[in-house]
Amino acid sequence: MQALRPAPLSSPAWDKSAAGWNQHTAPIRAWLQHATAAMLDTAGIAAGSRVLDLAAGAGDQTLDIARRVGPHGHVLATDISANALALAQANLRAAGYAQVETRLADAQALGLAGAGFDAAVCRLGLMFCAQPGHALDGVRQALRPGGRFSALVFSQPERNPCLGIMMACALQHAGLPARQPFEPGTLLSLGQPGLLAQLLLDAGFLNMDVRPVAAPFHMPSSRHYVDFVRTSGSPIMEILASLSAPAQTAAWADMASRLEVFTTPGGWVGPNELLLCGATAPGAPNH
Ligand SMILES: C[S@@+](CC[C@H](N)C(=O)[O-])C[C@H]1O[C@@H](n2cnc3c(N)ncnc32)[C@H](O)[C@@H]1O
């Protein structure tokens, strides 16, 4: 195994949103339950697997992975936020999973070449990498030949209208110009049609598969959804960070009112679509 690179500094922006994300574990788990199970299936995670979990956050999907791999498997959960990893450690300890290690690491500079993982996953993290190709190169190098990678990212802007509405509203309140949705490292960056498959191909993966997965977000009201985003949605929080407290309050209220359009008789349902990708690291005996 190569020498590990020096650990990066924890990201202040992601540190700020870690507790909010963790506090909303219940709605996040409900939102992503089916997509997460599909991601773990796609990665071929089973009892005894050695799994790398990238951008693991507070470890919600790490718990599912730990349950699947069982006591004879192993999980390395990495993230760029020390606060998120501290929460992940606490959550995993409380659940009694001793087969999980955590490590502060930028997904774009993993330094895990030759580690020989059976599988690697990344739930809603890859699109935040301004250089996703570097992350995918590092993942391929961390997998054993024939090892599997699977990730979930947001799909096209028109399939995730709430994100566009909130982003436009935040930029407007902050007096900033509109941004193009596929800007690298941002929420919808990997929703550009064909991009994820091309990046996997460029990184040397085989057997690529990319497919959409519906993941509507259910909340009692748009205000509840905005309350979730204002404490856990780092990209939107950062846009509003320089505003005064009253100006921020006004922006969040404006967002809640613009999102009321997704209110249904059964509660608020924010449409979301994710892309689920699967790919195989080359070098297995049959390749
Ligand atoms: C939306 S949260 C998802 C967390 C977790 N995977 C989940 O689905 O609950 C995004 C996570 O990506 C992490 N992240 C952002 N950029 C990263 C990078 N360059 N390397 C590693 N982690 C990163 C953040 O710290 C945050 O924990």
The ligand as an SDF file (V2000), in Angstrom:
LIG
                    3D

 27 29  0  0  0  0  0  0  0  0999 V2000
  -24.7840   16.0220    1.2830 C   0  0  0  0  0  0  0  0  0  0  0  0
  -23.5980   15.4130    2.4330 S   0  0  0  0  0  0  0  0  0  0  0  0
  -23.7800   13.6440    2.2500 C   0  0  0  0  0  0  0  0  0  0  0  0
  -23.2680   12.8870    3.4370 C   0  0  0  0  0  0  0  0  0  0  0  0
  -23.5640   11.3880    3.4270 C   0  0  0  0  0  0  0  0  0  0  0  0
  -22.8980   10.7210    2.3350 N   0  0  0  0  0  0  0  0  0  0  0  0
  -25.0510   11.1430    3.3510 C   0  0  0  0  0  0  0  0  0  0  0  0
  -25.5630   10.8680    2.2460 O   0  0  0  0  0  0  0  0  0  0  0  0
  -25.7370   11.2350    4.3830 O   0  0  0  0  0  0  0  0  0  0  0  0
  -22.1100   15.7220    1.5310 C   0  0  0  0  0  0  0  0  0  0  0  0
  -20.8450   15.3120    2.2660 C   0  0  0  0  0  0  0  0  0  0  0  0
  -19.7430   15.4250    1.3700 O   0  0  0  0  0  0  0  0  0  0  0  0
  -18.6150   15.8450    2.1030 C   0  0  0  0  0  0  0  0  0  0  0  0
  -17.6610   16.4120    1.1510 N   0  0  0  0  0  0  0  0  0  0  0  0
  -17.7870   17.5260    0.3930 C   0  0  0  0  0  0  0  0  0  0  0  0
  -16.7090   17.6850   -0.3730 N   0  0  0  0  0  0  0  0  0  0  0  0
  -15.8680   16.6470   -0.1100 C   0  0  0  0  0  0  0  0  0  0  0  0
  -14.5820   16.2510   -0.5920 C   0  0  0  0  0  0  0  0  0  0  0  0
  -13.9310   16.9790   -1.5020 N   0  0  0  0  0  0  0  0  0  0  0  0
  -14.0250   15.1470   -0.0890 N   0  0  0  0  0  0  0  0  0  0  0  0
  -14.6660   14.4160    0.8590 C   0  0  0  0  0  0  0  0  0  0  0  0
  -15.8770   14.7270    1.3480 N   0  0  0  0  0  0  0  0  0  0  0  0
  -16.4690   15.8300    0.8630 C   0  0  0  0  0  0  0  0  0  0  0  0
  -19.1850   16.8430    3.0990 C   0  0  0  0  0  0  0  0  0  0  0  0
  -18.3420   17.0860    4.1870 O   0  0  0  0  0  0  0  0  0  0  0  0
  -20.5050   16.1550    3.4910 C   0  0  0  0  0  0  0  0  0  0  0  0
  -20.3280   15.3450    4.6160 O   0  0  0  0  0  0  0  0  0  0  0  0
  1  2  1  0
  2  3  1  0
  2 10  1  0
  3  4  1  0
  4  5  1  0
  5  6  1  0
  5  7  1  0
  7  8  2  0
  7  9  1  0
 10 11  1  0
 11 12  1  0
 11 26  1  0
 12 13  1  0
 13 14  1  0
 13 24  1  0
 14 15  1  0
 14 23  1  0
 15 16  2  0
 16 17  1  0
 17 18  1  0
 17 23  2  0
 18 19  1  0
 18 20  2  0
 20 21  1  0
 21 22  2  0
 22 23  1  0
 24 25  1  0
 24 26  1  0
 26 27  1  0
M  CHG  2   2   1   9  -1
M  END
$$$$
